[in-house]
Amino acid sequence: MTGHRRSVLLASPVVAVLLALSVAPLALVLVWSFWQWDPAIYWMRPAFVLDAYQSVVGTDRLIVIVRTARIALITAALALLLGYPVALFMDRFATARERTILMLLFLVPFFTSYIIRTFAWRLVLGRTGLINSFLVRAGLREEPLEWLLFSDFAVHVGLLASYLPFMIFPLLLAFGRIDRSLIEASEDLGGTFGQTLRHVILPLTAPGMFAGSLFVFVMALGSSVEVQFLGGAAASMIAIMIQDVIRVLNFPLAFAISTSVVLFLILLLIVGSRFLGLARLFASVAR
Amino acid sequence: MVDRENEGTATRDHASNISRRRLLSILGMGGSALGLATVPLARRGFAQPSKATVRYWASGTMTIEKFWAQLERDEGIKVVFSDNGNDPGPVVSRMVFGNANDLYDVGGLQGGAEKELALRNAIAPWDLSKIPNWNDVWSWAKEIPYTQVNGKQYGIPAVVNADSMIYLPQKVGKVDSYHTVFDPKLKGKTAMEDAWINSAIFTAIYLKENNLLKIKDPGNLEKDELQGVMEFLIKKKKDGQFRTFWNGWEQGVQLVTSQEVWVMTGWEPIVYAARRAGVQADYAVPKEGYEGWSNDLLLHRGAVDRKLSEAAHRMANWILGGYYGAALSKLRGYVVPTDHSAMAAAKSGGEFDAKVQADLNQHVKNKFFSKKGATHWQNVRPTHFQLYEEWWQKLRNA
């Protein structure tokens, strides 16, 4: 048996599980998204119609998808801005002990429920919360800041608090893959820290940046609790909209929304893989 | 109605139902064992009850836990209780297209889904001649519109109550109208529930009773009525009237206790929670009337097919017979719409508090007669429920 055949045989159980648990449900979602909702029987009928997709595009639902993507994109960008210096510090300057402490600090919040974690922000950002209480008592404000809570600001705070570690860990992985001799060569040639960062480190950590951004983006895209707890009055996200739609049993529409989002994410992966070398990040793991 | 408590995840509409119920059980209306005297009414009409097992699939707070043993002693019926999550969407789906009719014999759900379930032949009408205790159900509870389909009784209200507004009197004075929620002077200080099932009807009640919009039935809005109601809400939202739309028990309580919101539509137990937290909150008696709600017993078609209809009827009769009501009030603070529970409590030899039970019954009755019975009933499945959802999306995006 050739090495290639052996590899295929070894991989086949995993591939079968993936097909059964991931691809098959997605295929069903795709098929059902073209079925027709029939109000007479409160259910969907087999068909091949674009009704559900027309509802996605032709109504206020598209606004929710765009808005969610915008929030997720901003969250990913902020996470990158905040996470990159942290990862850089942890990789280049921190001692092993400091690195361990920092990693633990980022992990500790995950020891509790994400609902509790998100809810706690209300106690920090509210009218009578920690920040406003401090501002008012210190005489810095006469009235509490209203926009701290139930706003897009609060949503981004909640999302960042939830997902920042998912940016930092891929970045650490990317930093770990950098050949130290390249950095030393840059320094030996008189490159300043800024020049080394710009011409060596940043390009070599691009796959990590993209992977981290993708993780944060995807998770923010599918989030709902942060918006429900911290967002403005009746604010929506894709996940909330799908819940709303399923609650009235309009499954084709829910599936059409899901399919649209999945297709968008697949497109994003293709772009990332082709232009930002996402596969390179995992090459070392494979080796 | 609704309560919801379980968690913040469980979403809007009905997810929130869970919350209040759990709260009520925590409220500590009690919760321990007892062995009550049999309530004669429960057995009326059934001399030699045959043994049966009935699988009861209902909102989690409808169970009376260990007190079910009394049903077995009285009627020979063993109840196997399962929580249905109290979200009408998934429940209806499982009833009509899923396996709920295979797995469960009797259902319990917020009122309004009866028509949909009957139309799909998922439930069967109750034979009221086999439920003698029905005669003693409070008359207005018998007339809840959504429990009947084509003149047949598909839903038996096992619990009734009515909701209005929680408010902070020190901030807004005495509140006796839903106008306060929409009052521009309280811009940014009010809230409603993040569920069209409740917020649309509250708004419709306000608009109808103040002659601001012609509305026939706030619980079942026609398309143009719904448009008027939702456009009003959307405008208010755009004006910044609402601080937020709350979702779930914890959020509701936190909004009031932190005084983030001064007045909001919601459940009465939030008032008690706020008071325990040291915040003076009151529950409004609105001049426009309350939003009434019921949790209804449903006879699954599968039970009829499995020849369990007789046992299900005996169980329904027992639930209205007094013992169940006394136990449920003790456990959760809920009221079964009949005086039998007060009678059962009085005869319980101290196991149930007769005065508490009588007061609780009277408290609920008062709500329904606060404005000569002008309570508008919550309907979890209005005729145009798909349109409700579409309008709710518009509100979200406004």
Interface residues (C-beta under 8 A of the other chain):
Chain A: P39 I41 Y42 W43 T59 D60 R61 I63 V64 R67 I115 T118 F119 R122 L123 G126 R127 T128 G129 E146 L149 F150 S224 V225 Q228 F229 G231 G232 A233 A234 A235 S236 I240 M241 Q243 D244 V245 I246 R247 V248 L249 N250
Chain B: E7 G8 T9 T11 R12 D13 H14 D87 P88 G89 P90 V92 S93 V96 F97 E116 L119 R120 G188 A191 D194 K237 F242 R243 T244 F245 N247 E250 Q251 Q254 S258 Q259 E260 F385 Q386 Y388 E389 E390 W392 Q393 K394 L395 R396 N397
